[in-house]
Amino acid sequence: MVSIQFETVIQPWGNSLGLRITRALSEAAHLERGTVVTVAVVDGGLLVKPKPTLGKSWVFPYSEAELVLGLDPAKAHADELPAIRVSERGD
């Protein structure tokens, strides 16, 4: 893992404090204007990471077939599902 470091100054931003991220660092970290990030306090400082999203770049780790593998009516609690009324079918 490549480590890029830079030095900056924490500055007032309204009633809070702000940290300016340089263009080079934002490009290396794949951050852009409007990116939602999580900030965690870790030993020695802060860890800033983009928040995972369910957008185009997110891939679900399991296929539908893997999710239902070994599933039967008893394991799926099919007996606990309510019966659909005739008026709810939309026929």
Backbone hydrogen bonds in HBPLUS format (Angstrom, degrees):
<---DONOR---> <-ACCEPTOR-->    atom                        ^
c    i                          cat <-CA-CA->   ^        H-A-AA   ^      H-
h    n   atom  resd res      DA  || num        DHA   H-A  angle D-A-AA Bond
n    s   type  num  typ     dist DA aas  dist angle  dist       angle   num
A0011-GLN N   A0018-GLY O   3.05 MM   7  5.31 164.5  2.08 149.3 153.0     1
A0018-GLY N   A0011-GLN O   2.65 MM   7  5.31 162.9  1.67 162.3 168.6     2
A0013-TRP N   A0016-SER O   2.92 MM   3  5.13 164.4  1.95 128.3 127.2     3
A0016-SER N   A0013-TRP O   2.99 MM   3  5.13 157.9  2.04 123.7 126.8     4
A0026-SER N   A0022-THR O   2.91 MM   4  6.15 162.0  1.94 153.7 159.3     5
A0027-GLU N   A0023-ARG O   2.89 MM   4  6.07 155.6  1.95 152.4 158.7     6
A0028-ALA N   A0024-ALA O   3.02 MM   4  6.19 157.0  2.07 143.5 150.0     7
A0029-ALA N   A0025-LEU O   2.93 MM   4  6.11 145.7  2.05 146.5 155.6     8
A0031-LEU N   A0026-SER O   2.78 MM   5  4.85 172.2  1.78 150.8 152.1     9
A0030-HIS N   A0027-GLU O   3.20 MM   3  4.95 158.3  2.25  97.7 104.0    10
A0035-THR N   A0032-GLU O   2.96 MM   3  5.58 158.5  2.01 147.2 146.2    11
A0051-LYS N   A0036-VAL O   2.80 MM  15  5.67 177.9  1.80 143.8 143.3    12
A0038-THR N   A0049-LYS O   2.74 MM  11  5.42 158.7  1.79 162.0 168.0    13
A0049-LYS N   A0038-THR O   2.98 MM  11  5.42 160.8  2.02 153.6 159.9    14
A0040-ALA N   A0047-LEU O   2.89 MM   7  5.12 160.3  1.93 143.9 150.3    15
A0047-LEU N   A0040-ALA O   2.79 MM   7  5.12 151.8  1.87 149.3 157.8    16
A0042-VAL N   A0045-GLY O   2.94 MM   3  5.48 161.7  1.98 140.9 146.3    17
A0045-GLY N   A0042-VAL O   3.00 MM   3  5.48 167.9  2.02 139.9 136.9    18
A0058-TRP N   A0055-GLY O   3.18 MM   3  5.60 157.1  2.23 112.5 119.3    19
A0067-LEU N   A0063-SER O   3.14 MM   4  6.43 150.3  2.23 146.6 154.6    20
A0068-VAL N   A0064-GLU O   3.18 MM   4  6.46 144.7  2.31 149.2 157.1    21
A0071-LEU N   A0068-VAL O   2.97 MM   3  5.17 160.3  2.01 132.7 130.9    22
A0076-ALA N   A0072-ASP O   2.91 MM   4  6.06 148.3  2.01 158.2 168.6    23
A0078-ALA N   A0073-PRO O   2.93 MM   5  5.05 164.5  1.95 154.7 156.5    24
A0077-HIS N   A0074-ALA O   3.16 MM   3  5.06 155.3  2.23  98.6 105.9    25
A0080-GLU N   A0077-HIS O   2.88 MM   3  5.46 159.4  1.92 116.7 123.7    26
A0081-LEU N   A0078-ALA O   3.26 MM   3  5.40 163.3  2.29 105.1 110.2    27
A0088-GLU N   A0085-ARG O   2.96 MM   3  5.24 149.6  2.06 107.1 116.6    28
A0089-ARG N   A0086-VAL O   3.29 MM   3  5.48 158.4  2.34 106.5 112.7    29
